[in-house]
Amino acid sequence: MSFFRKMLLMGLLAFNTSLSHAEMTIEITEGIESAVPIAIVPFALQSPAGAPVAISAIVNSDLGRSGYFRTLDEQSMPAKPGSAQAVNFKDWQAVGQNYLVIGQVSEDRGQYNIQFQLFDVYKGEQLMGYRMTSSPAELRRTAHHISDLIFEKLTGTKGVFSGRIAYITSTGQGKRSTHKLQVADADGFNPQTIATSVEPLMSPAWSPDGRKMAYVSFERKSPAIYVQTLATGERVKVADFPGINGAPAWSPDGAKLALTLSKDGSPDIYVLNLITRSLVKLTKSYAIDTEPAWSPDGSAIVFTSDRGGKPQLYSMPSQGGLEKRLTFSGDYNARASFSPDGKNIAMVHGNGGDYRIAVMDIATRSINALTAGPSDESPSFAPNGSMILYASQKGNTGFLSAVSIDGKMQQKLVFDSREVREPAWSP
């Protein structure tokens, strides 16, 4: 049975690998050769008690793991200025730094005031400066926000450090397995369990506003689709038809879900209105149609089908209509994910049992394989379109990785778990 058919027929449900709770670190396995030197000086603490979070260390980690910047070790810093007046740009030029970040943190009645400045070392001028206030609980998020501001200022692309990722893990073996849907910060900190089940959980999908999650649960021995509000934990079962209920995908306005149902026989693509609960059948094929993905403007849905003999990507209007085949290169193209600008589609691209993450330029239909394979799957675009998060496997170990859209930068997301799968990057 092919990988495609196993996936469609829910054959990947009996996970028996021993797992543990997932904390994550990120390894840069391949960086951009032109990474820009930047120094993030430890922020000066103006409070005797200090701060519960080292903001500058988080910023240093964020920018360093992006692959676009080469951060300077604290031990190699010629000085640790806490104010603009204390900066000697020649010192930083001497150690080859293009940019410099300094900051200060002070406490005021339980709140923290954070100030930071970004300098161009060779021009000797300030590029950006901000003041912000944070509660102790929000200090990590504030640090990620600072990273986003710096990244966008220096690259012209929005940062993704403030975002979150969802993924599936399991613990135990066989019938004693416990499956979890978890959400964590983009750097792996603050993991939170959204759903737990002794039966498999699958296909997490973020709502466009990032407040809800749709997913498939087998908790009652058969697949059903749930929508859960993250802040409250409230969840609603929205699809529990006979047969397959799978692959939920949110419309850009958050009012509908495209999904795969087999209640009428073979798996087809349907659209469920979450307000009226009306259901519209889009495809009517004897083949397997699954994995719908909405275009960013909501006008089209791309899906996977083996109607031509092997899994390929097809497109159709989201209201229904003519279905057009998109992919012809390779004997396997599946699991589409649109870039935020709608210009590219990430996919699983396979030949002869070798599965890699690839990107197709929609205008030219050219396909560029980005990863080495052989078992890569579940691509998910970052909200700024610069990176693709995906799952991979080596032996019996499943893990997550990320690759830049040009393939020049690779990251491996290392959990303390032996198995992590089905990643989804938040909007």
KOLMITOR-478211 format. One record per residue (C-alpha): residue number from 1; x, y, z; residue in one letter. Coordinates in nm, 3 decimals. Example, Ala and Ser with C-alpha at 12.3 -4.5 7.8 and 13.67 -1.06 7.14 Angstrom:
1 | 1.230 | -0.450 | 0.780 | a
2 | 1.367 | -0.106 | 0.714 | s
This chain:
1 | 0.000 | 0.000 | 0.000 | m
2 | 0.143 | 0.341 | -0.096 | s
3 | 0.222 | 0.610 | 0.160 | f
4 | -0.059 | 0.818 | 0.011 | f
5 | -0.322 | 0.549 | 0.061 | r
6 | -0.199 | 0.471 | 0.410 | k
7 | -0.240 | 0.835 | 0.496 | m
8 | -0.587 | 0.860 | 0.347 | l
9 | -0.717 | 0.542 | 0.501 | l
10 | -0.586 | 0.642 | 0.844 | m
11 | -0.324 | 0.369 | 0.837 | g
12 | -0.081 | 0.578 | 1.041 | l
13 | -0.280 | 0.538 | 1.361 | l
14 | -0.098 | 0.269 | 1.554 | a
15 | 0.202 | 0.461 | 1.690 | f
16 | 0.405 | 0.243 | 1.927 | n
17 | 0.718 | 0.450 | 1.984 | t
18 | 0.809 | 0.541 | 2.342 | s
19 | 0.785 | 0.917 | 2.387 | l
20 | 0.830 | 1.186 | 2.651 | s
21 | 0.702 | 1.538 | 2.701 | h
22 | 0.824 | 1.765 | 2.422 | a
23 | 1.059 | 2.047 | 2.506 | e
24 | 1.242 | 2.180 | 2.205 | m
25 | 1.574 | 2.327 | 2.101 | t
26 | 1.665 | 2.438 | 1.750 | i
27 | 1.981 | 2.341 | 1.565 | e
28 | 2.096 | 2.531 | 1.258 | i
29 | 2.201 | 2.251 | 1.023 | t
30 | 2.267 | 2.479 | 0.727 | e
31 | 2.286 | 2.858 | 0.745 | g
32 | 2.302 | 3.139 | 0.496 | i
33 | 2.664 | 3.212 | 0.400 | e
34 | 2.599 | 3.586 | 0.400 | s
35 | 2.465 | 3.588 | 0.758 | a
36 | 2.505 | 3.940 | 0.898 | v
37 | 2.717 | 3.994 | 1.213 | p
38 | 2.515 | 4.144 | 1.499 | i
39 | 2.590 | 4.188 | 1.868 | a
40 | 2.312 | 4.183 | 2.127 | i
41 | 2.461 | 4.321 | 2.448 | v
42 | 2.309 | 4.186 | 2.773 | p
43 | 2.046 | 4.441 | 2.872 | f
44 | 2.139 | 4.654 | 3.172 | a
45 | 1.926 | 4.573 | 3.478 | l
46 | 1.817 | 4.874 | 3.679 | q
47 | 1.631 | 4.667 | 3.938 | s
48 | 1.803 | 4.502 | 4.237 | p
49 | 1.590 | 4.191 | 4.187 | a
50 | 1.679 | 4.171 | 3.819 | g
51 | 1.428 | 4.021 | 3.576 | a
52 | 1.282 | 3.668 | 3.567 | p
53 | 1.366 | 3.640 | 3.197 | v
54 | 1.691 | 3.732 | 3.019 | a
55 | 1.536 | 3.934 | 2.737 | i
56 | 1.861 | 3.995 | 2.550 | s
57 | 1.942 | 3.621 | 2.555 | a
58 | 1.608 | 3.542 | 2.392 | i
59 | 1.664 | 3.808 | 2.126 | v
60 | 2.014 | 3.670 | 2.067 | n
61 | 1.875 | 3.318 | 2.027 | s
62 | 1.591 | 3.428 | 1.797 | d
63 | 1.812 | 3.619 | 1.558 | l
64 | 2.087 | 3.358 | 1.563 | g
65 | 1.860 | 3.065 | 1.481 | r
66 | 1.697 | 3.258 | 1.197 | s
67 | 2.006 | 3.185 | 0.990 | g
68 | 2.013 | 3.543 | 0.862 | y
69 | 2.232 | 3.675 | 1.145 | f
70 | 2.557 | 3.567 | 1.308 | r
71 | 2.545 | 3.673 | 1.671 | t
72 | 2.852 | 3.761 | 1.878 | l
73 | 2.940 | 3.558 | 2.189 | d
74 | 2.921 | 3.760 | 2.508 | e
75 | 3.283 | 3.667 | 2.588 | q
76 | 3.399 | 3.830 | 2.264 | s
77 | 3.228 | 4.163 | 2.328 | m
78 | 3.468 | 4.455 | 2.375 | p
79 | 3.225 | 4.627 | 2.614 | a
80 | 2.871 | 4.600 | 2.751 | k
81 | 2.720 | 4.945 | 2.713 | p
82 | 2.376 | 5.010 | 2.858 | g
83 | 2.321 | 5.350 | 2.697 | s
84 | 2.389 | 5.517 | 2.364 | a
85 | 2.641 | 5.750 | 2.527 | q
86 | 2.852 | 5.453 | 2.633 | a
87 | 2.880 | 5.305 | 2.282 | v
88 | 3.218 | 5.331 | 2.111 | n
89 | 3.146 | 5.227 | 1.752 | f
90 | 3.515 | 5.174 | 1.670 | k
91 | 3.529 | 4.898 | 1.929 | d
92 | 3.247 | 4.713 | 1.754 | w
93 | 3.394 | 4.776 | 1.411 | q
94 | 3.716 | 4.617 | 1.533 | a
95 | 3.537 | 4.290 | 1.611 | v
96 | 3.356 | 4.290 | 1.276 | g
97 | 3.001 | 4.372 | 1.383 | q
98 | 2.758 | 4.536 | 1.141 | n
99 | 2.486 | 4.602 | 1.394 | y
100 | 2.459 | 4.650 | 1.769 | l
101 | 2.163 | 4.612 | 2.006 | v
102 | 2.166 | 4.752 | 2.360 | i
103 | 1.891 | 4.781 | 2.617 | g
104 | 1.778 | 4.845 | 2.970 | q
105 | 1.525 | 4.672 | 3.195 | v
106 | 1.371 | 4.827 | 3.507 | s
107 | 1.090 | 4.728 | 3.742 | e
108 | 0.806 | 4.954 | 3.850 | d
109 | 0.539 | 4.819 | 4.085 | r
110 | 0.537 | 4.468 | 3.942 | g
111 | 0.568 | 4.577 | 3.579 | q
112 | 0.885 | 4.582 | 3.370 | y
113 | 0.992 | 4.871 | 3.151 | n
114 | 1.209 | 4.764 | 2.858 | i
115 | 1.404 | 4.997 | 2.635 | q
116 | 1.623 | 4.890 | 2.343 | f
117 | 1.815 | 5.055 | 2.059 | q
118 | 1.948 | 4.919 | 1.731 | l
119 | 2.259 | 5.080 | 1.580 | f
120 | 2.437 | 5.062 | 1.246 | d
121 | 2.796 | 5.020 | 1.363 | v
122 | 2.971 | 5.149 | 1.050 | y
123 | 2.742 | 5.448 | 1.004 | k
124 | 2.750 | 5.520 | 1.375 | g
125 | 2.379 | 5.594 | 1.389 | e
126 | 2.065 | 5.465 | 1.556 | q
127 | 1.827 | 5.275 | 1.328 | l
128 | 1.551 | 5.207 | 1.578 | m
129 | 1.460 | 5.260 | 1.942 | g
130 | 1.159 | 5.146 | 2.145 | y
131 | 1.021 | 5.161 | 2.497 | r
132 | 0.763 | 4.907 | 2.611 | m
133 | 0.604 | 4.776 | 2.929 | t
134 | 0.546 | 4.411 | 3.015 | s
135 | 0.406 | 4.202 | 3.296 | s
136 | 0.638 | 3.930 | 3.430 | p
137 | 0.429 | 3.664 | 3.254 | a
138 | 0.464 | 3.839 | 2.916 | e
139 | 0.840 | 3.902 | 2.922 | l
140 | 0.922 | 3.616 | 2.684 | r
141 | 0.658 | 3.735 | 2.439 | r
142 | 0.797 | 4.089 | 2.469 | t
143 | 1.146 | 3.959 | 2.391 | a
144 | 1.014 | 3.780 | 2.080 | h
145 | 0.840 | 4.102 | 1.977 | h
146 | 1.172 | 4.286 | 2.000 | i
147 | 1.328 | 4.017 | 1.780 | s
148 | 1.049 | 4.063 | 1.525 | d
149 | 1.105 | 4.440 | 1.516 | l
150 | 1.479 | 4.405 | 1.463 | i
151 | 1.439 | 4.132 | 1.202 | f
152 | 1.191 | 4.334 | 0.999 | e
153 | 1.401 | 4.650 | 1.020 | k
154 | 1.714 | 4.477 | 0.890 | l
155 | 1.562 | 4.235 | 0.637 | t
156 | 1.242 | 4.405 | 0.525 | g
157 | 1.050 | 4.085 | 0.610 | t
158 | 0.821 | 4.044 | 0.909 | k
159 | 0.962 | 3.827 | 1.185 | g
160 | 0.794 | 3.509 | 1.309 | v
161 | 0.949 | 3.482 | 1.655 | f
162 | 0.625 | 3.584 | 1.829 | s
163 | 0.433 | 3.306 | 1.657 | g
164 | 0.336 | 2.961 | 1.779 | r
165 | 0.350 | 2.610 | 1.642 | i
166 | 0.116 | 2.316 | 1.692 | a
167 | 0.221 | 1.953 | 1.669 | y
168 | 0.120 | 1.601 | 1.772 | i
169 | 0.311 | 1.377 | 2.016 | t
170 | 0.237 | 1.043 | 2.182 | s
171 | 0.359 | 0.857 | 2.491 | t
172 | 0.356 | 0.490 | 2.575 | g
173 | 0.322 | 0.193 | 2.345 | q
174 | 0.041 | 0.031 | 2.149 | g
175 | -0.294 | 0.037 | 2.329 | k
176 | -0.132 | 0.219 | 2.621 | r
177 | -0.036 | 0.517 | 2.408 | s
178 | -0.144 | 0.867 | 2.502 | t
179 | -0.165 | 1.116 | 2.217 | h
180 | -0.141 | 1.491 | 2.265 | k
181 | -0.203 | 1.798 | 2.056 | l
182 | 0.037 | 2.062 | 2.183 | q
183 | 0.100 | 2.430 | 2.113 | v
184 | 0.430 | 2.602 | 2.191 | a
185 | 0.609 | 2.928 | 2.121 | d
186 | 0.806 | 2.927 | 1.798 | a
187 | 1.124 | 2.856 | 1.995 | d
188 | 0.967 | 2.557 | 2.170 | g
189 | 0.910 | 2.717 | 2.509 | f
190 | 0.580 | 2.723 | 2.697 | n
191 | 0.434 | 2.401 | 2.552 | p
192 | 0.065 | 2.365 | 2.634 | q
193 | -0.148 | 2.057 | 2.584 | t
194 | -0.464 | 2.137 | 2.390 | i
195 | -0.610 | 1.788 | 2.370 | a
196 | -0.521 | 1.446 | 2.510 | t
197 | -0.655 | 1.108 | 2.404 | s
198 | -0.566 | 0.740 | 2.432 | v
199 | -0.676 | 0.722 | 2.067 | e
200 | -0.491 | 0.905 | 1.786 | p
201 | -0.514 | 1.279 | 1.722 | l
202 | -0.443 | 1.415 | 1.373 | m
203 | -0.439 | 1.712 | 1.137 | s
204 | -0.420 | 2.022 | 1.359 | p
205 | -0.524 | 2.340 | 1.174 | a
206 | -0.516 | 2.698 | 1.307 | w
207 | -0.807 | 2.933 | 1.255 | s
208 | -0.707 | 3.251 | 1.067 | p
209 | -0.719 | 3.459 | 1.388 | d
210 | -0.509 | 3.205 | 1.580 | g
211 | -0.774 | 3.163 | 1.849 | r
212 | -0.909 | 2.821 | 1.755 | k
213 | -0.780 | 2.485 | 1.642 | m
214 | -0.952 | 2.226 | 1.426 | a
215 | -0.829 | 1.869 | 1.450 | y
216 | -0.925 | 1.505 | 1.405 | v
217 | -0.975 | 1.283 | 1.709 | s
218 | -1.037 | 0.907 | 1.727 | f
219 | -1.129 | 0.924 | 2.096 | e
220 | -1.456 | 0.739 | 2.029 | r
221 | -1.283 | 0.480 | 1.807 | k
222 | -1.386 | 0.652 | 1.482 | s
223 | -1.263 | 0.982 | 1.334 | p
224 | -1.444 | 1.305 | 1.416 | a
225 | -1.347 | 1.667 | 1.361 | i
226 | -1.348 | 1.909 | 1.653 | y
227 | -1.302 | 2.286 | 1.675 | v
228 | -1.151 | 2.402 | 2.004 | q
229 | -1.113 | 2.755 | 2.145 | t
230 | -0.759 | 2.774 | 2.279 | l
231 | -0.815 | 3.034 | 2.552 | a
232 | -1.106 | 2.853 | 2.717 | t
233 | -1.066 | 2.490 | 2.611 | g
234 | -1.425 | 2.487 | 2.486 | e
235 | -1.463 | 2.254 | 2.191 | r
236 | -1.736 | 2.157 | 1.949 | v
237 | -1.766 | 1.845 | 1.736 | k
238 | -1.839 | 1.966 | 1.384 | v
239 | -1.813 | 1.649 | 1.173 | a
240 | -1.893 | 1.295 | 1.282 | d
241 | -2.024 | 1.125 | 0.968 | f
242 | -1.990 | 0.754 | 0.888 | p
243 | -1.648 | 0.676 | 0.742 | g
244 | -1.363 | 0.924 | 0.710 | i
245 | -1.383 | 1.268 | 0.870 | n
246 | -1.045 | 1.424 | 0.804 | g
247 | -0.805 | 1.695 | 0.687 | a
248 | -0.985 | 2.010 | 0.813 | p
249 | -0.874 | 2.340 | 0.655 | a
250 | -1.004 | 2.685 | 0.750 | w
251 | -1.131 | 2.935 | 0.497 | s
252 | -0.947 | 3.271 | 0.512 | p
253 | -1.248 | 3.438 | 0.677 | d
254 | -1.271 | 3.166 | 0.943 | g
255 | -1.636 | 3.095 | 0.868 | a
256 | -1.592 | 2.761 | 0.690 | k
257 | -1.395 | 2.439 | 0.697 | l
258 | -1.296 | 2.240 | 0.392 | a
259 | -1.267 | 1.874 | 0.486 | l
260 | -1.255 | 1.520 | 0.357 | t
261 | -1.561 | 1.298 | 0.407 | l
262 | -1.639 | 0.950 | 0.278 | s
263 | -2.000 | 0.935 | 0.395 | k
264 | -2.122 | 0.891 | 0.036 | d
265 | -1.864 | 0.629 | -0.058 | g
266 | -1.523 | 0.741 | -0.178 | s
267 | -1.343 | 1.030 | 0.000 | p
268 | -1.444 | 1.370 | -0.143 | d
269 | -1.387 | 1.737 | -0.060 | i
270 | -1.670 | 1.915 | 0.123 | y
271 | -1.711 | 2.265 | 0.265 | v
272 | -1.880 | 2.302 | 0.602 | l
273 | -2.029 | 2.639 | 0.701 | n
274 | -1.950 | 2.667 | 1.073 | l
275 | -2.232 | 2.915 | 1.133 | i
276 | -2.523 | 2.745 | 0.956 | t
277 | -2.371 | 2.392 | 0.960 | r
278 | -2.465 | 2.355 | 0.596 | s
279 | -2.249 | 2.114 | 0.397 | l
280 | -2.156 | 2.145 | 0.029 | v
281 | -1.993 | 1.865 | -0.167 | k
282 | -1.730 | 1.999 | -0.407 | l
283 | -1.580 | 1.687 | -0.569 | t
284 | -1.770 | 1.386 | -0.700 | k
285 | -1.502 | 1.139 | -0.796 | s
286 | -1.457 | 0.765 | -0.745 | y
287 | -1.094 | 0.845 | -0.664 | a
288 | -0.954 | 0.956 | -0.329 | i
289 | -0.981 | 1.337 | -0.293 | d
290 | -0.832 | 1.478 | 0.026 | t
291 | -0.608 | 1.740 | 0.194 | e
292 | -0.786 | 2.060 | 0.088 | p
293 | -0.602 | 2.392 | 0.118 | a
294 | -0.761 | 2.734 | 0.063 | w
295 | -0.590 | 3.001 | -0.141 | s
296 | -0.522 | 3.314 | 0.068 | p
297 | -0.794 | 3.510 | -0.113 | d
298 | -1.047 | 3.230 | -0.060 | g
299 | -1.123 | 3.191 | -0.429 | s
300 | -0.976 | 2.845 | -0.481 | a
301 | -0.913 | 2.515 | -0.305 | i
302 | -0.617 | 2.295 | -0.392 | v
303 | -0.646 | 1.928 | -0.299 | f
304 | -0.475 | 1.593 | -0.345 | t
305 | -0.630 | 1.328 | -0.569 | s
306 | -0.523 | 0.999 | -0.725 | d
307 | -0.783 | 1.025 | -0.999 | r
308 | -0.504 | 1.023 | -1.257 | g
309 | -0.356 | 0.703 | -1.117 | g
310 | -0.108 | 0.861 | -0.874 | k
311 | -0.141 | 1.136 | -0.611 | p
312 | -0.125 | 1.482 | -0.769 | q
313 | -0.247 | 1.832 | -0.683 | l
314 | -0.565 | 1.971 | -0.835 | y
315 | -0.734 | 2.310 | -0.805 | s
316 | -1.097 | 2.414 | -0.820 | m
317 | -1.305 | 2.723 | -0.734 | p
318 | -1.400 | 2.723 | -0.366 | s
319 | -1.767 | 2.752 | -0.465 | q
320 | -1.735 | 2.443 | -0.684 | g
321 | -1.667 | 2.409 | -1.054 | g
322 | -1.405 | 2.288 | -1.298 | l
323 | -1.117 | 2.090 | -1.146 | e
324 | -0.771 | 2.145 | -1.298 | k
325 | -0.458 | 1.940 | -1.244 | r
326 | -0.165 | 2.150 | -1.118 | l
327 | 0.128 | 1.908 | -1.092 | t
328 | 0.278 | 1.680 | -1.354 | f
329 | 0.643 | 1.648 | -1.241 | s
330 | 0.710 | 1.345 | -1.020 | g
331 | 0.492 | 1.046 | -0.937 | d
332 | 0.371 | 1.190 | -0.606 | y
333 | 0.263 | 1.545 | -0.516 | n
334 | 0.043 | 1.596 | -0.210 | a
335 | -0.037 | 1.796 | 0.106 | r
336 | -0.048 | 2.149 | -0.041 | a
337 | 0.022 | 2.456 | 0.173 | s
338 | -0.016 | 2.806 | 0.027 | f
339 | 0.236 | 3.080 | 0.094 | s
340 | 0.070 | 3.384 | 0.256 | p
341 | 0.104 | 3.588 | -0.064 | d
342 | -0.057 | 3.311 | -0.270 | g
343 | 0.236 | 3.292 | -0.513 | k
344 | 0.376 | 2.956 | -0.407 | n
345 | 0.254 | 2.617 | -0.290 | i
346 | 0.460 | 2.393 | -0.064 | a
347 | 0.399 | 2.021 | -0.108 | m
348 | 0.531 | 1.673 | -0.050 | v
349 | 0.707 | 1.584 | -0.376 | h
350 | 0.795 | 1.221 | -0.436 | g
351 | 0.972 | 1.001 | -0.685 | n
352 | 1.032 | 0.630 | -0.640 | g
353 | 0.945 | 0.630 | -0.271 | g
354 | 1.163 | 0.933 | -0.192 | d
355 | 0.953 | 1.211 | -0.037 | y
356 | 1.082 | 1.568 | -0.010 | r
357 | 0.941 | 1.912 | 0.063 | i
358 | 0.918 | 2.118 | -0.255 | a
359 | 0.779 | 2.455 | -0.359 | v
360 | 0.587 | 2.522 | -0.678 | m
361 | 0.574 | 2.869 | -0.831 | d
362 | 0.207 | 2.896 | -0.922 | i
363 | 0.271 | 3.131 | -1.216 | a
364 | 0.529 | 2.911 | -1.389 | t
365 | 0.433 | 2.571 | -1.238 | r
366 | 0.805 | 2.507 | -1.180 | s
367 | 0.883 | 2.285 | -0.880 | i
368 | 1.194 | 2.323 | -0.662 | n
369 | 1.278 | 2.048 | -0.411 | a
370 | 1.413 | 2.202 | -0.091 | l
371 | 1.493 | 1.906 | 0.134 | t
372 | 1.694 | 1.587 | 0.110 | a
373 | 1.420 | 1.341 | 0.209 | g
374 | 1.357 | 1.055 | 0.204 | p
375 | 1.061 | 1.077 | 0.444 | s
376 | 0.954 | 1.443 | 0.465 | d
377 | 0.588 | 1.542 | 0.500 | e
378 | 0.331 | 1.788 | 0.638 | s
379 | 0.469 | 2.124 | 0.512 | p
380 | 0.337 | 2.442 | 0.676 | s
381 | 0.435 | 2.796 | 0.570 | f
382 | 0.550 | 3.050 | 0.827 | a
383 | 0.322 | 3.356 | 0.841 | p
384 | 0.587 | 3.570 | 0.670 | n
385 | 0.633 | 3.317 | 0.389 | g
386 | 1.009 | 3.286 | 0.438 | s
387 | 1.020 | 2.942 | 0.602 | m
388 | 0.842 | 2.607 | 0.578 | i
389 | 0.797 | 2.387 | 0.883 | l
390 | 0.768 | 2.014 | 0.812 | y
391 | 0.790 | 1.668 | 0.965 | a
392 | 1.050 | 1.406 | 0.886 | s
393 | 1.149 | 1.063 | 1.002 | q
394 | 1.473 | 0.871 | 1.054 | k
395 | 1.421 | 0.508 | 1.144 | g
396 | 1.144 | 0.502 | 1.404 | n
397 | 1.212 | 0.859 | 1.512 | t
398 | 0.989 | 1.143 | 1.392 | g
399 | 1.105 | 1.503 | 1.424 | f
400 | 1.036 | 1.851 | 1.289 | l
401 | 1.254 | 2.066 | 1.067 | s
402 | 1.230 | 2.400 | 0.891 | a
403 | 1.371 | 2.516 | 0.559 | v
404 | 1.385 | 2.858 | 0.397 | s
405 | 1.184 | 2.899 | 0.079 | i
406 | 1.508 | 2.915 | -0.124 | d
407 | 1.648 | 2.606 | 0.050 | g
408 | 1.959 | 2.788 | 0.175 | k
409 | 1.879 | 2.769 | 0.545 | m
410 | 1.789 | 2.449 | 0.729 | q
411 | 1.688 | 2.398 | 1.093 | q
412 | 1.621 | 2.085 | 1.294 | k
413 | 1.379 | 2.125 | 1.583 | l
414 | 1.506 | 1.890 | 1.854 | v
415 | 1.251 | 1.777 | 2.113 | f
416 | 1.323 | 1.564 | 2.415 | d
417 | 1.066 | 1.333 | 2.261 | s
418 | 1.148 | 1.061 | 2.007 | r
419 | 0.839 | 1.131 | 1.799 | e
420 | 0.682 | 1.458 | 1.687 | v
421 | 0.465 | 1.496 | 1.379 | r
422 | 0.209 | 1.703 | 1.185 | e
423 | 0.336 | 2.056 | 1.255 | p
424 | 0.127 | 2.365 | 1.186 | a
425 | 0.260 | 2.720 | 1.208 | w
426 | 0.017 | 2.974 | 1.354 | s
427 | -0.106 | 3.266 | 1.139 | p
